[in-house]
Amino acid sequence: QVEVVESGGGLVQAGENLKLTCVYSDPTFNDYAMGWFRQAPGQGREFVASVGWSGLSPHYADFVKGRFIISRDNAKQTVYLEMNSLNPEDTAVYYCTRVYADFRSSGSWGQGTQVVVRS
């Protein structure tokens, strides 16, 4: 059974930074691309970023390009999302999961980690 635990969220001021961590306990973790998604209040879940199984081929949604960096550590079955220059529009619950090549989610979901950015 896959266990997903996201952490690192919090309350920050606009312009500040956060680094999210996701431990995705899955024996096949090393075989798949992983991604981060977010869901703002009253909105649907949206794609944020993904990284290939080898840690290469990062891909970002336009609204985070140049500000967020995704990475992974296969030995730890962990995915990271470094978020810089946060703005209030980044306020959301952030989730990680496995993704298909077209960036659609393909794995299990955790509880997410809340990020609140105040202006």
N, C-alpha and C positions, 0 to 999 in steps of 0.2 A: 504494500500500500504506500502510495506517495504521500509524503508529508511536506508541506510548504509553510515556511515561517518567514515573514517579512518583518523587518525592524529598521529603526533609524529615523523614523518620522518625528515630527515635532512642530512646535510653533516658532516661527522665525519672522524677522522683519524683511521687507523687500530689499533685495540686493545681497542678502546673506546666502549661505551655502549649506547644503546637507548632503550626507552620503547614506543611501539606503543599502541594506543588505538583505539578500534572500537566500535562505538555505533550502534547497530543493532536493529532498532526500529521495532519490530514484536511481536504481541500479543502471538505468540507461541514460543518465544525465549527460555523460560525455558524448553521446551519439547525436544530440539534437541542438538546434538553435534555441536560445532562450530569449525571452522578451519581458519588458516592463509595460504595464498598462496603467491607466488611471481612470478614476471615476469621480467627477466633481459633483457636488450636491445638485440633485435634480437632473443630472445628465447621464448619458449612457457611458459605458466603458470604452475608452479609446486607446489606441496603440501609442506608445511613447518611443520605445527603442528596442532593438534586438541585436543579438550578437551570435555569430556562428559557433558551431560546436568547438572549433579550435581557438576561439577567442578573436578570430579575425572577422572581417566583413560586418562591421557595425552599420546599423541603419537607424535613422532618426526621423521622427515626425518633424515637419517643418517648424513647428512652434517651439522646439527645443534644440534645434541645430545650433551648434556653436556655444551652447550653455551646458548641456548634459553630456556625460560620458558613461557609456556602459562597458562593463568588463566582467570577466568570470574567472573563477579558480576551480578547475575541474577536480583537483585533488580534494577540495573541500565541498564540492557540489554546491557552490555558492555563486550567485550573480550579484553584481554591485551596480548602483546607479549614482554617480556623482552628479549632483545638481548644483549649478552655480548661478549666480545672479538671479535668484528666485524672484518672482513677481506674484501678485495676488491671484493672477489667473492660473497659477500652478497649484493652487489649493485643491486638494483631492485626496482620495484614498488611493494609494499606489499598490499594485499587485505585480507579481511575477509569475510566469508560467512558460511552458514549452511553446514554441511557435512553429508553424509551417513555413515553407519558403515564401509564401505570400503574406507572411506576418500575421495571419490569423492564429488565434490561440488554439493549442492542440493538447493541452495538459490539464493538470489539476490546479485549483485555485486555493490560496490561503485566505487568511482573514484580512490581509492587507495592512498597510501602515499609513496612518493619517499624517498628511502634511498641511499645515496652515501657514499661509504667508500674509502678514499684515502690512498694509501700506503705511 
